[in-house]
Amino acid sequence: MLVVEDQPLNVLLLKRILSNHFKVESVESGEAAIKWCENHTPDLILLDIVMDGMGWAE
């Protein structure tokens, strides 16, 4: 699972909750997620849609 989240506390909480059931990787931006996915194929992406640079409203 790839978690795309720019808030460190949210990443910490999500990893704590999800790591019992999933292998969890995280990145801090949409750009980093795209780059990460060039070399990996996650089964699931948990994406924050409101982030600087690539948010849904931009």
Biopython code that builds the backbone (N, CA, C, O; Angstrom):
import numpy as np
from Bio.PDB.StructureBuilder import StructureBuilder

atoms = [
    (1, "MET", "N", (0.844, -1.167, 0.000)),
    (1, "MET", "CA", (0.000, 0.000, 0.000)),
    (1, "MET", "C", (0.893, 1.234, 0.000)),
    (1, "MET", "O", (1.886, 1.296, 0.724)),
    (2, "LEU", "N", (0.532, 2.201, -0.809)),
    (2, "LEU", "CA", (1.233, 3.472, -0.825)),
    (2, "LEU", "C", (0.322, 4.527, -0.216)),
    (2, "LEU", "O", (-0.810, 4.717, -0.660)),
    (3, "VAL", "N", (0.829, 5.209, 0.805)),
    (3, "VAL", "CA", (0.119, 6.319, 1.432)),
    (3, "VAL", "C", (0.751, 7.605, 0.915)),
    (3, "VAL", "O", (1.955, 7.816, 1.061)),
    (4, "VAL", "N", (-0.063, 8.458, 0.312)),
    (4, "VAL", "CA", (0.397, 9.750, -0.187)),
    (4, "VAL", "C", (-0.226, 10.810, 0.720)),
    (4, "VAL", "O", (-1.420, 11.097, 0.636)),
    (5, "GLU", "N", (0.598, 11.377, 1.579)),
    (5, "GLU", "CA", (0.094, 12.281, 2.622)),
    (5, "GLU", "C", (1.194, 13.253, 3.006)),
    (5, "GLU", "O", (2.340, 12.854, 3.218)),
    (6, "ASP", "N", (0.841, 14.539, 3.095)),
    (6, "ASP", "CA", (1.843, 15.557, 3.416)),
    (6, "ASP", "C", (1.878, 15.952, 4.892)),
    (6, "ASP", "O", (2.689, 16.792, 5.281)),
    (7, "GLN", "N", (1.030, 15.372, 5.703)),
    (7, "GLN", "CA", (1.023, 15.665, 7.139)),
    (7, "GLN", "C", (1.678, 14.504, 7.904)),
    (7, "GLN", "O", (1.121, 13.408, 7.955)),
    (8, "PRO", "N", (2.852, 14.740, 8.495)),
    (8, "PRO", "CA", (3.587, 13.658, 9.167)),
    (8, "PRO", "C", (2.786, 12.913, 10.238)),
    (8, "PRO", "O", (2.923, 11.697, 10.373)),
    (9, "LEU", "N", (1.959, 13.621, 10.995)),
    (9, "LEU", "CA", (1.163, 12.943, 12.024)),
    (9, "LEU", "C", (0.161, 11.984, 11.396)),
    (9, "LEU", "O", (-0.052, 10.887, 11.912)),
    (10, "ASN", "N", (-0.453, 12.384, 10.290)),
    (10, "ASN", "CA", (-1.391, 11.494, 9.598)),
    (10, "ASN", "C", (-0.685, 10.245, 9.087)),
    (10, "ASN", "O", (-1.221, 9.140, 9.171)),
    (11, "VAL", "N", (0.525, 10.427, 8.555)),
    (11, "VAL", "CA", (1.304, 9.278, 8.072)),
    (11, "VAL", "C", (1.598, 8.333, 9.220)),
    (11, "VAL", "O", (1.431, 7.121, 9.091)),
    (12, "LEU", "N", (2.034, 8.881, 10.339)),
    (12, "LEU", "CA", (2.341, 8.055, 11.507)),
    (12, "LEU", "C", (1.118, 7.254, 11.961)),
    (12, "LEU", "O", (1.214, 6.054, 12.219)),
    (13, "LEU", "N", (-0.015, 7.920, 12.054)),
    (13, "LEU", "CA", (-1.235, 7.237, 12.490)),
    (13, "LEU", "C", (-1.682, 6.173, 11.489)),
    (13, "LEU", "O", (-2.047, 5.063, 11.876)),
    (14, "LEU", "N", (-1.654, 6.513, 10.213)),
    (14, "LEU", "CA", (-2.059, 5.542, 9.197)),
    (14, "LEU", "C", (-1.147, 4.327, 9.186)),
    (14, "LEU", "O", (-1.622, 3.196, 9.084)),
    (15, "LYS", "N", (0.152, 4.549, 9.291)),
    (15, "LYS", "CA", (1.080, 3.421, 9.330)),
    (15, "LYS", "C", (0.836, 2.553, 10.554)),
    (15, "LYS", "O", (0.867, 1.325, 10.468)),
    (16, "ARG", "N", (0.595, 3.189, 11.685)),
    (16, "ARG", "CA", (0.347, 2.432, 12.912)),
    (16, "ARG", "C", (-0.909, 1.566, 12.774)),
    (16, "ARG", "O", (-0.921, 0.415, 13.212)),
    (17, "ILE", "N", (-1.942, 2.106, 12.178)),
    (17, "ILE", "CA", (-3.206, 1.376, 12.023)),
    (17, "ILE", "C", (-3.107, 0.296, 10.948)),
    (17, "ILE", "O", (-3.583, -0.822, 11.143)),
    (18, "LEU", "N", (-2.490, 0.627, 9.818)),
    (18, "LEU", "CA", (-2.523, -0.262, 8.660)),
    (18, "LEU", "C", (-1.404, -1.297, 8.615)),
    (18, "LEU", "O", (-1.541, -2.320, 7.945)),
    (19, "SER", "N", (-0.315, -1.052, 9.306)),
    (19, "SER", "CA", (0.845, -1.938, 9.168)),
    (19, "SER", "C", (0.620, -3.342, 9.719)),
    (19, "SER", "O", (1.395, -4.249, 9.415)),
    (20, "ASN", "N", (-0.410, -3.539, 10.513)),
    (20, "ASN", "CA", (-0.729, -4.895, 10.973)),
    (20, "ASN", "C", (-1.303, -5.756, 9.852)),
    (20, "ASN", "O", (-1.290, -6.984, 9.935)),
    (21, "HIS", "N", (-1.806, -5.104, 8.804)),
    (21, "HIS", "CA", (-2.476, -5.822, 7.723)),
    (21, "HIS", "C", (-1.831, -5.627, 6.356)),
    (21, "HIS", "O", (-2.076, -6.411, 5.439)),
    (22, "PHE", "N", (-1.007, -4.587, 6.212)),
    (22, "PHE", "CA", (-0.422, -4.249, 4.925)),
    (22, "PHE", "C", (1.044, -3.868, 5.084)),
    (22, "PHE", "O", (1.472, -3.411, 6.144)),
    (23, "LYS", "N", (1.797, -4.062, 4.018)),
    (23, "LYS", "CA", (3.122, -3.450, 3.935)),
    (23, "LYS", "C", (2.868, -2.020, 3.459)),
    (23, "LYS", "O", (2.349, -1.813, 2.362)),
    (24, "VAL", "N", (3.230, -1.037, 4.278)),
    (24, "VAL", "CA", (2.893, 0.353, 3.997)),
    (24, "VAL", "C", (4.155, 1.152, 3.673)),
    (24, "VAL", "O", (5.118, 1.171, 4.439)),
    (25, "GLU", "N", (4.118, 1.805, 2.521)),
    (25, "GLU", "CA", (5.146, 2.774, 2.125)),
    (25, "GLU", "C", (4.455, 4.134, 2.097)),
    (25, "GLU", "O", (3.237, 4.210, 1.939)),
    (26, "SER", "N", (5.226, 5.202, 2.249)),
    (26, "SER", "CA", (4.613, 6.523, 2.202)),
    (26, "SER", "C", (5.504, 7.509, 1.472)),
    (26, "SER", "O", (6.729, 7.389, 1.469)),
    (27, "VAL", "N", (4.858, 8.485, 0.853)),
    (27, "VAL", "CA", (5.530, 9.623, 0.226)),
    (27, "VAL", "C", (4.745, 10.866, 0.612)),
    (27, "VAL", "O", (3.598, 10.779, 1.051)),
    (28, "GLU", "N", (5.382, 12.039, 0.444)),
    (28, "GLU", "CA", (4.794, 13.279, 0.938)),
    (28, "GLU", "C", (4.161, 14.170, -0.127)),
    (28, "GLU", "O", (3.671, 15.252, 0.194)),
    (29, "SER", "N", (4.162, 13.738, -1.383)),
    (29, "SER", "CA", (3.585, 14.601, -2.416)),
    (29, "SER", "C", (3.103, 13.773, -3.600)),
    (29, "SER", "O", (3.474, 12.612, -3.768)),
    (30, "GLY", "N", (2.272, 14.401, -4.407)),
    (30, "GLY", "CA", (1.810, 13.748, -5.627)),
    (30, "GLY", "C", (2.952, 13.458, -6.581)),
    (30, "GLY", "O", (2.995, 12.405, -7.217)),
    (31, "GLU", "N", (3.884, 14.410, -6.675)),
    (31, "GLU", "CA", (5.046, 14.220, -7.536)),
    (31, "GLU", "C", (5.871, 13.017, -7.090)),
    (31, "GLU", "O", (6.315, 12.217, -7.914)),
    (32, "ALA", "N", (6.072, 12.897, -5.770)),
    (32, "ALA", "CA", (6.835, 11.770, -5.230)),
    (32, "ALA", "C", (6.102, 10.451, -5.456)),
    (32, "ALA", "O", (6.736, 9.418, -5.671)),
    (33, "ALA", "N", (4.775, 10.481, -5.408)),
    (33, "ALA", "CA", (3.988, 9.270, -5.658)),
    (33, "ALA", "C", (4.162, 8.798, -7.099)),
    (33, "ALA", "O", (4.328, 7.607, -7.358)),
    (34, "ILE", "N", (4.121, 9.747, -8.030)),
    (34, "ILE", "CA", (4.307, 9.385, -9.435)),
    (34, "ILE", "C", (5.685, 8.774, -9.645)),
    (34, "ILE", "O", (5.823, 7.757, -10.323)),
    (35, "LYS", "N", (6.697, 9.394, -9.065)),
    (35, "LYS", "CA", (8.068, 8.885, -9.192)),
    (35, "LYS", "C", (8.185, 7.496, -8.552)),
    (35, "LYS", "O", (8.818, 6.606, -9.120)),
    (36, "TRP", "N", (7.576, 7.308, -7.368)),
    (36, "TRP", "CA", (7.634, 6.021, -6.673)),
    (36, "TRP", "C", (6.978, 4.938, -7.525)),
    (36, "TRP", "O", (7.482, 3.818, -7.611)),
    (37, "CYS", "N", (5.858, 5.274, -8.152)),
    (37, "CYS", "CA", (5.127, 4.294, -8.952)),
    (37, "CYS", "C", (5.834, 3.944, -10.259)),
    (37, "CYS", "O", (5.472, 2.960, -10.904)),
    (38, "GLU", "N", (6.820, 4.715, -10.659)),
    (38, "GLU", "CA", (7.608, 4.357, -11.832)),
    (38, "GLU", "C", (8.425, 3.089, -11.593)),
    (38, "GLU", "O", (8.775, 2.388, -12.543)),
    (39, "ASN", "N", (8.732, 2.790, -10.321)),
    (39, "ASN", "CA", (9.558, 1.631, -9.977)),
    (39, "ASN", "C", (8.842, 0.584, -9.137)),
    (39, "ASN", "O", (9.417, -0.463, -8.839)),
    (40, "HIS", "N", (7.598, 0.847, -8.751)),
    (40, "HIS", "CA", (6.842, -0.065, -7.898)),
    (40, "HIS", "C", (5.401, -0.131, -8.388)),
    (40, "HIS", "O", (4.926, 0.775, -9.072)),
    (41, "THR", "N", (4.718, -1.203, -8.036)),
    (41, "THR", "CA", (3.306, -1.343, -8.382)),
    (41, "THR", "C", (2.528, -1.651, -7.106)),
    (41, "THR", "O", (2.424, -2.812, -6.709)),
    (42, "PRO", "N", (1.985, -0.629, -6.467)),
    (42, "PRO", "CA", (1.238, -0.880, -5.230)),
    (42, "PRO", "C", (-0.099, -1.558, -5.526)),
    (42, "PRO", "O", (-0.687, -1.365, -6.590)),
    (43, "ASP", "N", (-0.559, -2.339, -4.582)),
    (43, "ASP", "CA", (-1.882, -2.934, -4.704)),
    (43, "ASP", "C", (-2.979, -1.912, -4.412)),
    (43, "ASP", "O", (-4.108, -2.027, -4.888)),
    (44, "LEU", "N", (-2.610, -0.911, -3.614)),
    (44, "LEU", "CA", (-3.582, 0.095, -3.196)),
    (44, "LEU", "C", (-2.853, 1.402, -2.923)),
    (44, "LEU", "O", (-1.747, 1.399, -2.381)),
    (45, "ILE", "N", (-3.472, 2.522, -3.298)),
    (45, "ILE", "CA", (-2.931, 3.838, -2.990)),
    (45, "ILE", "C", (-3.971, 4.584, -2.168)),
    (45, "ILE", "O", (-5.119, 4.735, -2.585)),
    (46, "LEU", "N", (-3.555, 5.048, -0.996)),
    (46, "LEU", "CA", (-4.391, 5.887, -0.149)),
    (46, "LEU", "C", (-3.887, 7.308, -0.349)),
    (46, "LEU", "O", (-2.769, 7.634, 0.049)),
    (47, "LEU", "N", (-4.704, 8.151, -0.961)),
    (47, "LEU", "CA", (-4.261, 9.447, -1.459)),
    (47, "LEU", "C", (-4.990, 10.596, -0.781)),
    (47, "LEU", "O", (-6.220, 10.640, -0.752)),
    (48, "ASP", "N", (-4.219, 11.517, -0.240)),
    (48, "ASP", "CA", (-4.750, 12.778, 0.273)),
    (48, "ASP", "C", (-5.035, 13.660, -0.941)),
    (48, "ASP", "O", (-4.118, 13.942, -1.712)),
    (49, "ILE", "N", (-6.263, 14.097, -1.131)),
    (49, "ILE", "CA", (-6.589, 14.866, -2.336)),
    (49, "ILE", "C", (-6.384, 16.370, -2.163)),
    (49, "ILE", "O", (-6.524, 17.119, -3.130)),
    (50, "VAL", "N", (-6.059, 16.823, -0.966)),
    (50, "VAL", "CA", (-5.818, 18.242, -0.746)),
    (50, "VAL", "C", (-4.373, 18.417, -0.267)),
    (50, "VAL", "O", (-4.082, 18.345, 0.927)),
    (51, "MET", "N", (-3.470, 18.651, -1.247)),
    (51, "MET", "CA", (-2.052, 18.836, -0.943)),
    (51, "MET", "C", (-1.516, 19.967, -1.805)),
    (51, "MET", "O", (-2.051, 20.255, -2.876)),
    (52, "ASP", "N", (-0.455, 20.602, -1.327)),
    (52, "ASP", "CA", (0.200, 21.634, -2.121)),
    (52, "ASP", "C", (0.767, 21.018, -3.403)),
    (52, "ASP", "O", (1.337, 19.927, -3.379)),
    (53, "GLY", "N", (0.604, 21.718, -4.504)),
    (53, "GLY", "CA", (1.216, 21.299, -5.754)),
    (53, "GLY", "C", (0.365, 20.461, -6.665)),
    (53, "GLY", "O", (0.374, 20.683, -7.875)),
    (54, "MET", "N", (-0.387, 19.488, -6.128)),
    (54, "MET", "CA", (-1.179, 18.610, -6.988)),
    (54, "MET", "C", (-2.536, 18.291, -6.390)),
    (54, "MET", "O", (-3.074, 17.211, -6.636)),
    (55, "GLY", "N", (-3.091, 19.180, -5.628)),
    (55, "GLY", "CA", (-4.402, 18.942, -5.031)),
    (55, "GLY", "C", (-5.500, 18.944, -6.076)),
    (55, "GLY", "O", (-5.297, 19.454, -7.178)),
    (56, "TRP", "N", (-6.627, 18.401, -5.765)),
    (56, "TRP", "CA", (-7.728, 18.272, -6.725)),
    (56, "TRP", "C", (-8.285, 19.622, -7.141)),
    (56, "TRP", "O", (-8.866, 19.733, -8.221)),
    (57, "ALA", "N", (-8.125, 20.659, -6.313)),
    (57, "ALA", "CA", (-8.722, 21.954, -6.611)),
    (57, "ALA", "C", (-7.792, 22.861, -7.432)),
    (57, "ALA", "O", (-8.171, 23.980, -7.777)),
    (58, "GLU", "N", (-6.602, 22.396, -7.741)),
    (58, "GLU", "CA", (-5.651, 23.248, -8.475)),
    (58, "GLU", "C", (-5.825, 23.151, -9.956)),
    (58, "GLU", "O", (-5.102, 23.805, -10.707)),
]
sb = StructureBuilder()
sb.init_structure("model")
sb.init_model(0)
sb.init_chain("A")
sb.init_seg("    ")
for serial, (resi, resn, name, xyz) in enumerate(atoms, 1):
    if name == "N":
        sb.init_residue(resn, " ", resi, " ")
    sb.init_atom(name, np.array(xyz, "f"), 0.0, 1.0, " ", f" {name:<3s}", serial, name[0])
structure = sb.get_structure()
